Amino acid sequence: MKRLSAAVVLLFLSMPALAQEAVQPAPPAATEPSPDATNAPIVVEAQKEKKICHNETSTGSVMPRRVCRTATQVAEQQAAAQRSLDAARRSQETDDLTRELREGGAL
């Protein structure tokens, strides 16, 4: 029984040493550029866009808050607002046309 417990303890103590032997270091990276690397496109990091900041006061609030957005974000929000406005106008025009047709007896 003592031999079995001694063998188990010896096995547990030797496991880290066995694990270290199994790990092999990675081969060193090649220092020569590959033939494909010379033909690869050069990627230049994009410059950060400057932010445009202004104070906005929400409806129902008296405290303005500072809002900062990039020019791209401002343009996207303006385009989305314009699309929404156009959709509302088309909907109103359709409602007006439908009302006129009903009153005229066409529908």
C-alpha positions as a Markdown table, in Angstrom:
| # | Residue | x | y | z |
|---|---|---|---|---|
| 1 | Met | 0.0 | 0.0 | 0.0 |
| 2 | Lys | 2.9 | 2.4 | 0.8 |
| 3 | Arg | 4.5 | 1.6 | -2.5 |
| 4 | Leu | 1.3 | 2.4 | -4.4 |
| 5 | Ser | 0.8 | 5.7 | -2.6 |
| 6 | Ala | 4.5 | 6.6 | -3.1 |
| 7 | Ala | 4.2 | 5.8 | -6.8 |
| 8 | Val | 1.1 | 8.0 | -7.1 |
| 9 | Val | 2.8 | 10.9 | -5.4 |
| 10 | Leu | 5.9 | 10.4 | -7.6 |
| 11 | Leu | 3.7 | 10.4 | -10.7 |
| 12 | Phe | 1.9 | 13.7 | -9.7 |
| 13 | Leu | 5.2 | 15.3 | -8.9 |
| 14 | Ser | 6.7 | 14.3 | -12.2 |
| 15 | Met | 3.8 | 15.5 | -14.4 |
| 16 | Pro | 5.0 | 19.1 | -14.7 |
| 17 | Ala | 8.4 | 18.0 | -15.8 |
| 18 | Leu | 6.8 | 15.7 | -18.5 |
| 19 | Ala | 4.6 | 18.5 | -19.7 |
| 20 | Gln | 7.6 | 20.8 | -20.1 |
| 21 | Glu | 9.4 | 18.3 | -22.2 |
| 22 | Ala | 6.4 | 17.8 | -24.5 |
| 23 | Val | 6.3 | 21.5 | -25.4 |
| 24 | Gln | 8.7 | 22.3 | -28.2 |
| 25 | Pro | 9.7 | 25.9 | -29.0 |
| 26 | Ala | 8.4 | 27.4 | -32.2 |
| 27 | Pro | 10.8 | 27.6 | -35.1 |
| 28 | Pro | 12.4 | 31.1 | -35.5 |
| 29 | Ala | 10.6 | 33.3 | -38.1 |
| 30 | Ala | 12.3 | 33.8 | -41.4 |
| 31 | Thr | 14.1 | 37.1 | -41.8 |
| 32 | Glu | 14.0 | 37.1 | -45.6 |
| 33 | Pro | 11.0 | 38.5 | -47.2 |
| 34 | Ser | 9.0 | 36.0 | -49.2 |
| 35 | Pro | 8.5 | 36.6 | -52.9 |
| 36 | Asp | 4.8 | 37.4 | -52.4 |
| 37 | Ala | 5.6 | 40.1 | -49.8 |
| 38 | Thr | 7.3 | 42.3 | -52.4 |
| 39 | Asn | 4.1 | 42.3 | -54.6 |
| 40 | Ala | 1.7 | 42.8 | -51.7 |
| 41 | Pro | -0.1 | 46.1 | -51.6 |
| 42 | Ile | 1.0 | 48.6 | -49.0 |
| 43 | Val | -1.7 | 49.4 | -46.4 |
| 44 | Val | -1.6 | 52.8 | -44.9 |
| 45 | Glu | -3.5 | 53.5 | -41.7 |
| 46 | Ala | -6.4 | 55.8 | -42.2 |
| 47 | Gln | -6.2 | 59.1 | -40.3 |
| 48 | Lys | -8.7 | 59.6 | -37.6 |
| 49 | Glu | -11.5 | 61.9 | -38.6 |
| 50 | Lys | -11.9 | 65.0 | -36.6 |
| 51 | Lys | -14.9 | 65.3 | -34.4 |
| 52 | Ile | -17.4 | 68.1 | -34.7 |
| 53 | Cys | -18.8 | 69.0 | -31.3 |
| 54 | His | -21.8 | 71.2 | -30.4 |
| 55 | Asn | -24.3 | 71.6 | -27.5 |
| 56 | Glu | -27.7 | 70.0 | -28.0 |
| 57 | Thr | -30.7 | 70.6 | -25.8 |
| 58 | Ser | -33.2 | 67.7 | -25.8 |
| 59 | Thr | -36.9 | 68.3 | -25.9 |
| 60 | Gly | -38.2 | 68.8 | -22.4 |
| 61 | Ser | -34.8 | 69.6 | -21.0 |
| 62 | Val | -33.1 | 72.9 | -20.1 |
| 63 | Met | -29.7 | 71.4 | -19.7 |
| 64 | Pro | -27.7 | 71.2 | -22.9 |
| 65 | Arg | -25.3 | 68.3 | -23.4 |
| 66 | Arg | -22.2 | 68.2 | -25.5 |
| 67 | Val | -22.4 | 65.9 | -28.5 |
| 68 | Cys | -19.4 | 65.0 | -30.7 |
| 69 | Arg | -19.6 | 63.2 | -34.0 |
| 70 | Thr | -17.4 | 62.8 | -37.0 |
| 71 | Ala | -18.3 | 64.4 | -40.3 |
| 72 | Thr | -19.2 | 61.0 | -41.7 |
| 73 | Gln | -21.6 | 60.4 | -38.8 |
| 74 | Val | -23.2 | 63.8 | -39.3 |
| 75 | Ala | -23.7 | 63.2 | -43.0 |
| 76 | Glu | -25.2 | 59.8 | -42.3 |
| 77 | Gln | -27.6 | 61.2 | -39.8 |
| 78 | Gln | -28.6 | 64.0 | -42.1 |
| 79 | Ala | -29.2 | 61.5 | -44.9 |
| 80 | Ala | -31.3 | 59.3 | -42.7 |
| 81 | Ala | -33.4 | 62.3 | -41.5 |
| 82 | Gln | -34.0 | 63.4 | -45.1 |
| 83 | Arg | -35.1 | 59.8 | -46.1 |
| 84 | Ser | -37.5 | 59.8 | -43.1 |
| 85 | Leu | -38.9 | 63.2 | -44.1 |
| 86 | Asp | -39.3 | 62.1 | -47.7 |
| 87 | Ala | -41.2 | 59.0 | -46.6 |
| 88 | Ala | -43.5 | 61.1 | -44.4 |
| 89 | Arg | -44.2 | 63.5 | -47.3 |
| 90 | Arg | -45.0 | 60.6 | -49.7 |
| 91 | Ser | -47.3 | 59.1 | -47.1 |
| 92 | Gln | -49.1 | 62.4 | -46.6 |
| 93 | Glu | -49.4 | 62.9 | -50.4 |
| 94 | Thr | -50.9 | 59.4 | -50.7 |
| 95 | Asp | -53.4 | 60.1 | -47.9 |
| 96 | Asp | -54.4 | 63.4 | -49.5 |
| 97 | Leu | -54.8 | 61.7 | -52.9 |
| 98 | Thr | -56.9 | 58.9 | -51.4 |
| 99 | Arg | -59.1 | 61.4 | -49.6 |
| 100 | Glu | -59.7 | 63.4 | -52.8 |
| 101 | Leu | -60.6 | 60.3 | -54.7 |
| 102 | Arg | -63.1 | 59.2 | -52.1 |
| 103 | Glu | -64.7 | 62.7 | -52.0 |
| 104 | Gly | -64.9 | 62.8 | -55.7 |
| 105 | Gly | -66.6 | 59.4 | -55.8 |
| 106 | Ala | -63.9 | 57.6 | -57.7 |
| 107 | Leu | -63.3 | 55.1 | -54.9 |
